[in-house]
Amino acid sequence: MNAQGNEPQQWMQLSTNPQDWSWQFWPVLPLYPYGKRRTICSEIVKDTIWTFDQLHGILYTVVPIRMTVVKLEAGGLLVYAPVAPTIECVRLVNELVTKYGDVKYIILPTSSGLEHKVFVGPFARNFPQAQVFIAPHQWSFPVNLPLSWLGFPPKRTQVLSEDSSQTPFADEFDYEVLDINLGRGSFVEVAFFHKRSQTLLLTDSILSVPEDPPAINQLDPYPLLFHARNNASEVIVDNQENRRQGWQRISLFAIYFRPSALDMPKLGQMFRDAFTAPQRSPKNYFGLFPLRWQENWQQSFAVLRGNGRPFVAPILQILILPQAPRQVLDWADKVATWDFRQIIACHFDSPIEASPRQFRQAFSFLEKQPMLDQDLSGTNPPLLAEDMKFIQELEASLARQGIAKPAKEKV
């Protein structure tokens, strides 16, 4: 539900032509659904803000990736975090262009999120009149390449200034840059605040997980149904209960990598189960099903969801943000001074009804003695320690190998 109290409305007709979903550059970042990416456009604030959802993931663990388009008061559009500019996606954006004016500004709000960066150059080529503004300290791996080599239009691309008042869209947007030096690159998150609609735009720093699968996941429910099973011998059956169960397990797997309620069968058992599976085809990996869920998995999901409250993903809580706790909290304090009523993040649920207080409290894990807001204590439960264990062990291993820096002391 958005800040105006209305459910987001799916806006504009979906294409039924598979050619319109084609994404020919998928080998650059070979994530599911590879060369076919569908797009759903939803109107979040009437005649003002729209989201464009696509899918991405690995091994049917697929979640939304989202672009936000905002109408400018002087006419034209600002695009935050572009997605793949398929024929369908570009057509949907051009329907907005016809009504509200050209795409004037394209924002890349991260330096580390390859799943966002890879689309900016191709998207900008479809809108040659737009200026491209990018987060500072862009980098590529294994070799740092010039931005033009990464597809960014050199004559139209500039780095976002530290001072948001110096940008041509300053009358309508504030922004704050979080820039953490990780040694081999930077983690950067640029929070944008659209003043008129009281909407905060974020990339990866905040998530909220819905109970039911998002609309984009339901266009092709097979990944949901694949993960709804308890073992390889179960037949894949399409119904709402299975879609919901598959989505909730996907969420646990995507966020924790290996939640405590997930067992991995031994390799030999996995192949024996595959030989007896009722369905064996390339689509279902020839019956291979390397997952076993314990009975208490729904309890883990209930805590993860937390009634839809905003939270920081465990990978950031453990591996990234503890590298600079004071810097992160200063950034969160600045963002929390903005009077927003909803958050549009680039993954999972959107929009998220959230206040600045809820946003700020999501970062309290970086404090030695967090000042928990009594009004929010019931809506911001911590994630389960046992579910965080795998990422904590990963962080310890990377630190021992010198790949990751040890976490700094909490503030």
C-alpha positions as CSV (number, residue, x, y, z in Angstrom):
1,M,0.0,0.0,0.0
2,N,1.4,3.4,-0.9
3,A,1.6,6.7,1.0
4,Q,-1.8,7.8,-0.4
5,G,-3.4,4.7,1.1
6,N,-4.1,2.9,-2.2
7,E,-2.8,-0.4,-3.5
8,P,-0.3,-0.1,-6.3
9,Q,-2.1,-0.5,-9.6
10,Q,-0.7,-2.6,-12.5
11,W,-0.4,0.0,-15.2
12,M,-0.4,-0.6,-19.0
13,Q,-0.9,-3.9,-20.8
14,L,1.7,-6.6,-20.7
15,S,3.1,-7.9,-23.9
16,T,2.2,-11.5,-25.0
17,N,5.0,-11.6,-27.6
18,P,8.1,-13.4,-26.3
19,Q,10.3,-11.4,-28.6
20,D,9.4,-8.3,-26.6
21,W,10.9,-9.9,-23.5
22,S,14.3,-10.7,-25.2
23,W,17.4,-9.5,-23.5
24,Q,20.4,-10.3,-25.7
25,F,23.1,-9.2,-23.3
26,W,22.3,-11.7,-20.6
27,P,25.7,-13.5,-20.9
28,V,27.3,-10.4,-19.4
29,L,25.5,-11.3,-16.1
30,P,24.1,-14.8,-16.6
31,L,21.3,-14.8,-14.1
32,Y,17.8,-16.3,-14.4
33,P,15.6,-15.7,-16.4
34,Y,18.6,-15.2,-18.8
35,G,17.5,-14.0,-22.3
36,K,13.8,-13.6,-21.5
37,R,12.9,-10.8,-19.1
38,R,9.3,-9.8,-18.6
39,T,8.3,-6.4,-17.1
40,I,5.4,-5.3,-14.9
41,C,4.8,-1.6,-14.5
42,S,2.8,-0.4,-11.5
43,E,1.6,3.1,-10.6
44,I,2.6,3.8,-7.0
45,V,1.6,7.5,-6.8
46,K,-1.0,8.6,-9.3
47,D,0.5,10.4,-12.3
48,T,3.8,10.7,-10.4
49,I,5.7,7.5,-9.6
50,W,5.8,4.1,-11.3
51,T,7.8,1.0,-10.7
52,F,9.1,-1.4,-13.3
53,D,9.7,-4.9,-12.0
54,Q,11.7,-7.7,-13.6
55,L,13.2,-10.9,-12.1
56,H,16.7,-12.1,-11.4
57,G,18.2,-14.9,-9.4
58,I,20.0,-18.3,-9.5
59,L,18.6,-21.8,-9.6
60,Y,15.0,-20.7,-9.5
61,T,15.8,-18.6,-6.4
62,V,14.3,-15.5,-8.1
63,V,13.3,-12.2,-6.6
64,P,12.2,-8.8,-8.1
65,I,14.7,-6.3,-9.4
66,R,13.1,-2.8,-9.7
67,M,13.4,0.5,-11.5
68,T,11.5,3.6,-10.3
69,V,10.4,6.3,-12.7
70,V,9.3,9.7,-11.3
71,K,7.5,12.5,-13.2
72,L,9.2,15.9,-12.8
73,E,7.1,18.9,-12.0
74,A,8.7,20.9,-14.9
75,G,8.0,18.0,-17.3
76,G,9.9,14.9,-18.2
77,L,11.0,11.8,-16.1
78,L,13.8,10.7,-13.8
79,V,14.7,7.1,-13.8
80,Y,16.3,5.5,-10.7
81,A,18.2,2.2,-11.0
82,P,17.4,1.1,-14.6
83,V,16.4,-2.5,-15.4
84,A,16.9,-4.4,-18.7
85,P,15.6,-2.2,-21.6
86,T,13.8,-5.0,-23.4
87,I,11.3,-4.0,-26.1
88,E,8.5,-4.4,-23.6
89,C,10.2,-2.3,-21.0
90,V,11.1,0.5,-23.4
91,R,7.6,0.5,-24.8
92,L,6.2,0.9,-21.2
93,V,8.6,3.8,-20.5
94,N,7.7,5.5,-23.8
95,E,4.0,5.4,-22.9
96,L,5.0,7.6,-19.9
97,V,7.2,9.7,-22.2
98,T,4.2,10.4,-24.5
99,K,2.1,11.6,-21.5
100,Y,4.7,13.4,-19.4
101,G,7.8,14.2,-21.4
102,D,11.3,12.8,-22.2
103,V,13.5,10.8,-19.8
104,K,15.7,13.6,-18.6
105,Y,17.8,11.9,-15.9
106,I,19.0,8.4,-15.4
107,I,20.4,7.6,-11.9
108,L,22.8,4.7,-11.1
109,P,22.6,4.7,-7.3
110,T,25.3,2.1,-6.5
111,S,28.9,1.3,-7.4
112,S,28.9,-2.3,-6.2
113,G,25.6,-3.6,-7.5
114,L,26.5,-5.2,-10.8
115,E,22.9,-6.3,-11.3
116,H,22.0,-2.6,-11.5
117,K,25.1,-1.3,-13.2
118,V,24.9,-3.6,-16.2
119,F,21.7,-2.1,-17.5
120,V,22.6,1.6,-17.4
121,G,24.5,1.8,-20.7
122,P,21.9,-0.1,-22.8
123,F,19.1,1.8,-21.1
124,A,20.8,5.2,-21.8
125,R,21.2,4.3,-25.5
126,N,17.4,4.0,-25.8
127,F,17.0,7.5,-24.3
128,P,19.8,9.5,-26.0
129,Q,18.6,12.9,-24.6
130,A,18.9,11.8,-21.0
131,Q,21.8,12.8,-18.7
132,V,23.3,10.0,-16.7
133,F,24.2,10.5,-13.0
134,I,26.2,7.8,-11.3
135,A,27.3,7.0,-7.8
136,P,30.9,7.8,-7.0
137,H,33.8,5.3,-7.0
138,Q,32.6,3.0,-9.7
139,W,34.7,-0.1,-10.1
140,S,34.7,-3.4,-12.0
141,F,36.3,-6.8,-11.3
142,P,38.8,-8.3,-12.0
143,V,40.1,-5.2,-13.8
144,N,38.9,-1.6,-13.3
145,L,37.8,-0.5,-16.7
146,P,36.9,3.0,-18.0
147,L,33.2,3.7,-17.7
148,S,32.9,4.1,-21.5
149,W,34.2,0.5,-21.8
150,L,31.3,-0.5,-19.5
151,G,28.8,1.1,-21.9
152,F,28.2,4.4,-20.2
153,P,27.8,7.3,-22.7
154,P,30.9,9.4,-21.9
155,K,29.5,12.7,-23.1
156,R,26.3,12.3,-21.0
157,T,27.7,10.7,-17.8
158,Q,28.7,12.5,-14.7
159,V,29.3,11.5,-11.0
160,L,26.8,12.7,-8.5
161,S,28.1,15.6,-6.5
162,E,28.5,15.4,-2.8
163,D,26.2,18.4,-2.6
164,S,22.8,17.5,-3.8
165,S,21.9,21.1,-4.3
166,Q,24.3,21.3,-7.3
167,T,22.2,18.9,-9.4
168,P,19.5,20.0,-12.0
169,F,16.8,18.1,-10.1
170,A,17.6,19.6,-6.7
171,D,14.3,21.4,-6.4
172,E,12.5,18.0,-6.3
173,F,15.0,15.6,-4.8
174,D,17.4,15.4,-1.9
175,Y,20.0,12.6,-1.8
176,E,22.6,11.3,0.5
177,V,25.6,9.1,-0.5
178,L,26.8,6.3,1.7
179,D,30.3,5.4,0.4
180,I,32.3,2.7,2.2
181,N,35.8,1.8,1.1
182,L,36.2,-2.0,1.2
183,G,39.8,-2.0,0.0
184,R,39.2,-3.7,-3.3
185,G,36.2,-1.6,-4.2
186,S,33.5,0.5,-2.6
187,F,30.0,-0.2,-1.4
188,V,27.9,2.8,-2.4
189,E,24.2,3.4,-1.8
190,V,22.6,6.7,-2.8
191,A,19.3,7.4,-1.1
192,F,17.0,9.7,-3.1
193,F,14.1,11.6,-1.4
194,H,11.2,12.8,-3.6
195,K,9.9,15.7,-1.6
196,R,6.5,16.1,-3.2
197,S,5.3,12.5,-2.7
198,Q,7.3,11.9,0.5
199,T,8.9,8.9,-1.0
200,L,12.4,7.5,-0.2
201,L,14.1,5.6,-3.0
202,L,16.7,3.0,-2.0
203,T,18.8,0.3,-3.7
204,D,20.0,-2.5,-1.5
205,S,20.2,-1.1,2.1
206,I,16.6,-1.9,3.1
207,L,14.3,-4.8,2.4
208,S,10.8,-5.8,3.3
209,V,9.5,-9.3,2.5
210,P,5.8,-9.8,1.5
211,E,3.9,-12.9,2.6
212,D,2.7,-13.7,-0.9
213,P,4.8,-13.8,-4.1
214,P,5.0,-10.4,-6.0
215,A,3.1,-10.1,-9.2
216,I,6.2,-10.4,-11.4
217,N,7.0,-13.8,-9.8
218,Q,3.5,-15.1,-10.6
219,L,3.8,-14.4,-14.4
220,D,5.7,-17.7,-14.6
221,P,5.1,-19.6,-11.3
222,Y,7.4,-22.5,-12.1
223,P,10.2,-21.4,-9.8
224,L,7.7,-20.9,-7.0
225,L,6.3,-24.4,-7.5
226,F,9.8,-25.9,-7.8
227,H,10.7,-24.7,-4.3
228,A,7.3,-25.5,-2.8
229,R,8.2,-29.2,-2.8
230,N,9.6,-31.1,0.1
231,N,11.6,-33.6,-1.9
232,A,12.2,-34.7,-5.5
233,S,9.5,-37.3,-5.5
234,E,6.7,-34.7,-5.1
235,V,4.9,-33.7,-8.3
236,I,4.9,-30.0,-9.1
237,V,1.3,-28.7,-8.6
238,D,0.1,-25.2,-9.3
239,N,-2.1,-23.7,-6.6
240,Q,-2.0,-20.5,-4.5
241,E,-0.8,-22.4,-1.4
242,N,2.2,-23.9,-3.2
243,R,3.0,-20.5,-4.8
244,R,3.0,-18.9,-1.4
245,Q,5.1,-21.7,0.2
246,G,7.6,-21.6,-2.7
247,W,7.9,-17.8,-2.4
248,Q,8.6,-17.9,1.4
249,R,11.3,-20.6,1.0
250,I,12.9,-18.6,-1.9
251,S,13.0,-15.6,0.4
252,L,14.7,-17.5,3.2
253,F,17.2,-19.0,0.7
254,A,17.9,-15.7,-1.1
255,I,18.4,-13.7,2.1
256,Y,20.3,-16.1,4.3
257,F,21.9,-18.3,1.6
258,R,21.6,-21.3,4.1
259,P,19.0,-20.7,6.7
260,S,18.9,-22.9,9.8
261,A,15.8,-24.7,8.6
262,L,17.5,-25.8,5.4
263,D,19.3,-29.2,5.1
264,M,21.4,-30.2,2.1
265,P,21.1,-33.9,1.3
266,K,24.2,-35.8,0.6
267,L,25.2,-36.0,-3.1
268,G,24.6,-39.7,-3.4
269,Q,21.1,-39.4,-1.9
270,M,20.3,-36.5,-4.2
271,F,21.1,-38.5,-7.3
272,R,19.2,-41.5,-6.1
273,D,16.2,-39.3,-5.5
274,A,16.5,-37.8,-8.9
275,F,16.4,-41.3,-10.6
276,T,13.0,-41.9,-8.9
277,A,11.6,-38.4,-9.4
278,P,8.2,-38.4,-11.3
279,Q,9.3,-35.5,-13.5
280,R,12.8,-35.5,-15.1
281,S,13.5,-32.8,-17.7
282,P,16.0,-30.0,-18.2
283,K,13.4,-27.6,-16.8
284,N,13.5,-29.3,-13.4
285,Y,17.2,-30.2,-13.5
286,F,16.5,-33.8,-14.4
287,G,14.9,-34.4,-11.0
288,L,17.8,-33.0,-9.0
289,F,16.5,-31.3,-5.9
290,P,19.3,-30.4,-3.4
291,L,17.1,-29.0,-0.7
292,R,15.4,-30.4,2.4
293,W,13.3,-28.1,4.6
294,Q,12.8,-28.8,8.3
295,E,9.3,-28.5,9.8
296,N,10.1,-25.2,11.6
297,W,11.0,-23.3,8.4
298,Q,7.8,-21.2,8.6
299,Q,8.9,-19.9,12.0
300,S,12.1,-18.6,10.4
301,F,10.0,-16.9,7.6
302,A,7.7,-15.3,10.2
303,V,10.6,-13.7,11.9
304,L,12.3,-12.7,8.7
305,R,9.1,-11.0,7.5
306,G,8.4,-9.3,10.8
307,N,4.9,-8.2,9.6
308,G,6.5,-6.4,6.7
309,R,8.9,-4.2,8.7
310,P,12.0,-2.8,6.9
311,F,15.3,-4.4,7.8
312,V,18.9,-4.6,6.5
313,A,19.8,-7.8,4.7
314,P,22.1,-10.1,6.7
315,I,24.9,-9.9,4.0
316,L,25.1,-6.2,4.7
317,Q,24.6,-6.5,8.4
318,I,27.6,-8.9,8.7
319,L,29.9,-8.4,5.7
320,I,29.6,-4.8,4.6
321,L,28.2,-2.2,7.0
322,P,30.2,-3.2,10.1
323,Q,33.3,-2.0,8.1
324,A,32.2,1.6,8.8
325,P,29.5,1.7,11.6
326,R,29.9,5.4,12.4
327,Q,29.7,6.4,8.7
328,V,26.6,4.2,8.2
329,L,24.8,5.6,11.2
330,D,25.6,9.2,10.2
331,W,24.2,8.5,6.8
332,A,21.1,6.9,8.3
333,D,20.6,9.8,10.7
334,K,20.7,12.2,7.7
335,V,18.2,10.2,5.7
336,A,15.9,10.0,8.8
337,T,15.6,13.8,8.8
338,W,13.6,13.6,5.6
339,D,9.8,13.4,6.0
340,F,9.1,10.3,4.0
341,R,6.1,8.0,4.4
342,Q,7.0,5.2,2.1
343,I,10.1,3.5,0.8
344,I,10.6,2.0,-2.7
345,A,13.5,-0.4,-2.6
346,C,15.0,-2.2,-5.6
347,H,14.3,-5.7,-4.4
348,F,11.5,-7.7,-2.7
349,D,8.4,-5.7,-1.6
350,S,7.4,-2.2,-2.7
351,P,6.3,0.2,-1.7
352,I,7.0,-0.2,2.0
353,E,5.0,1.9,4.4
354,A,7.7,3.1,6.8
355,S,8.6,6.2,8.8
356,P,12.0,7.8,9.3
357,R,12.0,6.3,12.8
358,Q,11.5,2.8,11.4
359,F,14.2,3.3,8.8
360,R,16.7,4.5,11.4
361,Q,15.9,1.7,13.8
362,A,16.7,-0.8,11.1
363,F,20.4,0.2,11.6
364,S,20.5,-0.2,15.4
365,F,22.5,-3.5,15.0
366,L,25.5,-1.2,14.6
367,E,25.2,0.3,18.0
368,K,26.5,-1.1,21.3
369,Q,23.4,0.1,23.2
370,P,20.7,0.8,20.6
371,M,18.1,3.3,21.8
372,L,15.1,1.1,20.9
373,D,12.0,3.0,20.3
374,Q,9.3,1.6,22.5
375,D,6.6,2.4,19.9
376,L,8.5,0.3,17.3
377,S,9.9,-2.5,19.5
378,G,7.1,-4.9,18.4
379,T,7.5,-4.1,14.7
380,N,11.3,-4.4,14.5
381,P,12.3,-7.9,15.9
382,P,15.9,-8.9,15.3
383,L,16.6,-11.7,12.8
384,L,17.2,-15.1,14.2
385,A,20.9,-15.7,15.2
386,E,20.8,-19.3,14.0
387,D,19.7,-18.1,10.5
388,M,22.6,-15.7,10.4
389,K,25.2,-18.4,11.2
390,F,26.2,-19.3,7.7
391,I,26.9,-15.7,6.7
392,Q,28.8,-15.2,9.9
393,E,30.9,-18.2,9.2
394,L,31.5,-16.9,5.6
395,E,32.6,-13.5,7.0
396,A,35.1,-15.2,9.4
397,S,36.5,-17.3,6.6
398,L,36.9,-14.3,4.3
399,A,38.6,-12.4,7.1
400,R,41.1,-15.2,7.7
401,Q,42.0,-15.3,4.1
402,G,42.5,-11.5,4.0
403,I,39.7,-11.1,1.5
404,A,37.4,-9.2,3.9
405,K,38.4,-6.7,6.6
406,P,37.5,-7.5,10.2
407,A,34.4,-5.7,11.5
408,K,35.0,-2.4,13.3
409,E,33.8,-1.9,16.9
410,K,30.1,-0.9,17.2
411,V,29.4,2.7,18.0
